[in-house]
């Protein structure tokens, strides 16, 4: 038995920890306080053969109504940022949008694209978050993480291992703990102008109107049009199953209109996939990950 430095809860509903506001209970929910506690918890789980799921901002996942078996390790307590010249050192649980604000306060450019993007630094690195023609790997200098064996490692990005919304961390079980970003000096007025423009664009697209996970499917340039436009061309905007709806304002966003279940959302995802495949012969690739006991 180990003593854990952090919050520990049994049967914790995941609806309170995901942007969809959906999801059943985790058998055991642990929010460690600090890097050492994360290492202790994940190591104990591995030694005992207990499955664990690493939770960040909960913005790109759909948790099953039955919840998650084993342990959910919430990394959002790993926060903090430091600047030294053009370099930032950021803890993985920090909000990625807050990093953009911190960079602005230091007159550093390169993180503007991430402003108003939901989620944490760790999640953004794991997914190689991309928007407004930029992605996190462009400014990432290194990541410090626990590998599958629990060893502390540092890794610089190799372009061969990164692609559109793909990173080498997607094949690792270990936890990203912190990261270094290499930015450049910039004009604070221009940096702030771009950040405000990105925020206004997300507001205009309805990203903050209802609980959702942002884009449901990846964009595929070979399809000739953004996924939202493809879905819209089939008249699927507004399609509803239970409390889940293809947003009437954006074809690539599925929202929780109120009272939705994870099963409602999954059924709607599958309906959209089937319609796009049947009518256009295209296979959509999900950006949102299904988690838990389905």
Protein Blocks (a to p, Z undefined) as FASTA:
>chain_A
ZZdeddddehiafklmcfklpacddfbacddedjklmmmmmmmmmmnopacdddfehpac
ccdfkbpehjdddfklmgcdddehjbccddfkbcfklmmmmmmmnopahjlmmgoiacdf
klmmmnopaeehiafklmmmbdcdddfkopacdddddfklgcehiafklmpfbdcfbdcd
ddddddfklmmmmmmmmmmmmmmnopmmpgcehjfbdcdfknopafklmmmmnopgopag
hjbccdfkbmkbccdfehpafklmmmmmmmmmmmmmmmnopacddfbdcedjZZ
